[in-house]
Structure formats: C-alpha cells, structure tokens
Amino acid sequence: MKTVFEPMNYYVNQLEAFCSIIRGETEPIPFREAAERVRLLAAIHEAARSGETIYAV
C-alpha cells in the first residue's frame, strides 16, 4: 500500500500555525513534544543519508 501526501508549503503551514496560536485559536505544542518531533526528523534525515532503517516507538 502506497501513502500519497498532497504537496504543501512547510513555511506557510508554520506561519499559519503560529498566527493561530497568537490569535488564541490554538494552544501551542508543549516543548517536550516539539523536541521529540525535532529528534525524529533528525533521525529520519540521518537514515535517508546513511540508508539505515529506523523504527519510531
């Protein structure tokens, strides 16, 4: 089964999320969750570079 994602502009998404938080429409993501996302993205980037497989738990 192949997963297909619609094209999107990452920076526009970030700006829209930021504006939503500033307007009080959305709660910000807790720091611990944000840090985990950064760690996961770094692992994905390294796996793509090295060819190794990673498993998210």
C-alpha positions as CSV (number, residue, x, y, z in Angstrom):
1,M,0.0,0.0,0.0
2,K,1.4,3.4,-1.0
3,T,0.8,6.5,1.0
4,V,0.4,9.7,-1.0
5,F,0.7,13.1,0.6
6,E,-0.6,16.3,-1.0
7,P,2.1,18.9,-1.8
8,M,2.3,21.7,0.7
9,N,4.5,24.6,1.7
10,Y,6.1,23.9,5.0
11,Y,6.8,27.5,5.8
12,V,3.2,28.6,5.0
13,N,2.0,25.8,7.4
14,Q,4.3,27.0,10.1
15,L,3.2,30.6,9.7
16,E,-0.5,29.7,9.8
17,A,0.0,27.6,13.0
18,F,2.0,30.5,14.6
19,C,-0.8,33.0,13.7
20,S,-3.4,30.7,15.1
21,I,-1.6,30.5,18.4
22,I,-1.1,34.3,18.6
23,R,-4.8,34.8,17.9
24,G,-5.6,32.4,20.8
25,E,-7.3,29.9,18.4
26,T,-4.9,27.1,19.1
27,E,-2.8,26.0,22.1
28,P,0.9,25.8,21.5
29,I,2.6,22.4,21.3
30,P,4.3,21.5,24.6
31,F,8.1,21.9,24.4
32,R,8.6,18.2,25.1
33,E,6.5,17.2,22.1
34,A,8.2,19.7,19.9
35,A,11.7,18.5,20.9
36,E,10.6,14.9,20.2
37,R,9.5,15.9,16.7
38,V,12.8,17.6,16.1
39,R,14.6,14.4,17.3
40,L,12.5,12.2,15.0
41,L,13.1,14.4,12.0
42,A,16.8,14.4,12.6
43,A,16.7,10.5,12.8
44,I,14.8,10.4,9.5
45,H,17.3,12.7,7.8
46,E,20.2,10.6,9.1
47,A,18.5,7.4,7.9
48,A,17.9,8.8,4.5
49,R,21.6,9.9,4.3
50,S,23.0,6.6,5.6
51,G,20.4,4.1,4.2
52,E,19.8,2.6,7.6
53,T,16.3,1.7,8.8
54,I,14.8,3.5,11.8
55,Y,11.8,2.5,13.9
56,A,9.7,5.1,15.7
57,V,8.2,3.9,19.0
